[in-house]
Amino acid sequence: MKIPASRVPLLQHLLDTYASEIEKTASVWRRFDDQELAFRPKEASATVGEIMQHELLSARRFFGGFLGLNEPDAAAVGPAEKSVASLSARMLELSEPRLGQLAAKDEAWWIETVPFFDVNRQRVWIAWRRMLHTAHHRTQLTVYLRLLGKPVPAIYGPSADEKWAGADPTTSVQAARR
């Protein structure tokens, strides 16, 4: 994903983080098979497919409704064919234009307070909340992968399934002192 330069250099990390979080989320989504879109660990839980569809729709609401970016109509957000590949591709496709729109915004836009559900928040706060929301659902799906006995990709460092030379996870007091 191409990441544009932010008009506000201090907020470049926000664009970098958004792009990175979307790519990490897509890597988790792609670990599922199409027949697993209906999987739910308990009756009260959402299915894999419902979580993916929720992510697409709620991102549209955050970026369009709360932040005021140009977004497609909600009915056009989800792909016609519900497959892991199409849902993952659609998430990436919807994310790229957001980067350009966010990069073009000035500091006054970012710190403006706007309605967010039943409270008011600065746009920069809403953008970070969006990324945390995505991370929450990505983590939910990594638990589903574990329950299905499938490997979990590395997200912020090695996972139990993916390691590499030079990785230094902090799992001991000695590691925490480094």
N, C-alpha and C positions, 0 to 999 in steps of 0.2 A: 504494500500500500504506500503510495507516494504521500509524504507528509509536507504540506506547504509551510512556509515561514510565517509565524504569527506577526501580525502588525504590532502586538505588544510583546516584546521579547521576553518579559518576565513570565508570560503565559505559554511559551513554547512547550514547556514540560507538560502542560495540559493536553495539547494536541498530540505530542509524542505518546503520552500515557493512553489517551483514548485509542489511538491506532494500535498500540501494543495490546491493550485489553481486548479489542475486537479480534485481533489475530489469535490471541490465546483462547478466546471463547470459541472461535471457529475450529481450533485444533481439538478442543474437547468435543464439540458437536460431531466432528468427522469420525470420532471413535465409535459412534453408534452405527448400527445397520438399520435399514429401513423398517424391518419387521420389529425393531425395538422402539419405534416411535410410540407405540401403544403401551410400553412398559410403565408401570407405576409400582413402587414398593409396597404401598398400602392403598386401600380403597379411597381414603381421604386425600391421598397425594395426587398431584398433577402428573400427567404422563410426560414422557420425554418430549413428544410432539407439542403438547400444550405449553410446556415451558419455553420451547423454541419459538412458538407462535406468539406467546406473551412477550418475549424479549423483542421481537420485531415490532409489535404494536405499541408496547410501552416506550420503546426508544422513539418511535414516531411522536408519541404524546409528549414526551419530555422535550425533544428538540423542536417540534412544531408548536405545540400548545403552550409550553412553559417558557422556552427560550425564544420562540418566535422565528425560527428558521423556516426556510421554504422546504416543505416536506410533501410527499405525495399524499393523496387522499387515503384515509385509513383502509378503505376497501381495496386499495391497490398495493398495500404493503406486503402481504403474504404472497408467496408464489402460487400459481394455479395448481401445480403438482406438488404435493407435500412429500418430499423425500429429504433425506439428510443432505444430499448434495444440493438440492434446490434451496432449502432453507439456509444452509451455510452460505451459499453463493449470494442469496438475497441480502443477508445481513451485511456482507462485505460490500455489496453494490450500494446499499443504502447509506453506508458509513462514509464512503469516499467523498460525496458532495458536502457532507456535514463538515469535514475537515476544512475545505476551502471556505465555506461560509464562516466558520469559527475563526479562521486565520485572519479574515478581513475585518473583524470587529475591533473597535478601539476600546481603550480602557473604560471610558464612560459607559459604554454598552455593558461591559462585563460586570461593573459594580452597581448597575442600576437594580433596584429592588422591584420585583414583579410578582404577581400572584403565583403561588405554588400550592396546589390543592386548596386547603383552607387557611393558609398562612402566606406571608410575603417573605421572599428570600432574594438575595443577590443572584444574578445569573451565574456567576462563577461558582457559587455554592450549589446551584441546581446542576451544573455540569458535573461537578465532583460527585454529587449524589447519584447521578445517572451511572457513572462508572462503578460506584459501589453497588448499585442495584444489579448491574450486569455481573459483577464479581460474585455476588450472592447466588444468582441463578447458575452461574458456571460451577460454583462449588457444589450446589445441589446436584448438578448433573455428574460431577466427579464421584459423588457418593453412589449415584445410580450405576455408574460404570463399575465401581467396586462390587456392588450387589450382584451385578451381572457377571462378575468374574473377568472383567475386561481390564486391560492396562490403562492407567491414567497418565496422560502426558505431563511432562515437566511444565510448570507454569512460572514460578518465580525462582526456581532452582530445581534440583533433581527431585524426582518422585521415587516411590518405591520401585517403579518400573523402568525409569529412565535415569541413567547416571552418565557421567562423562569425566574424563581426566581433568583435574583442576577444580572440579566442583568441591565446595567446602561447606557442607551443611552444618548449621549450628545446632548440634544435638547433644552437646556436652558443655560442662563448665569451661573446660580448656578451649573449646572452639569459640565460646562466647567471649573469651579474653583476647582472641586474636583481633 
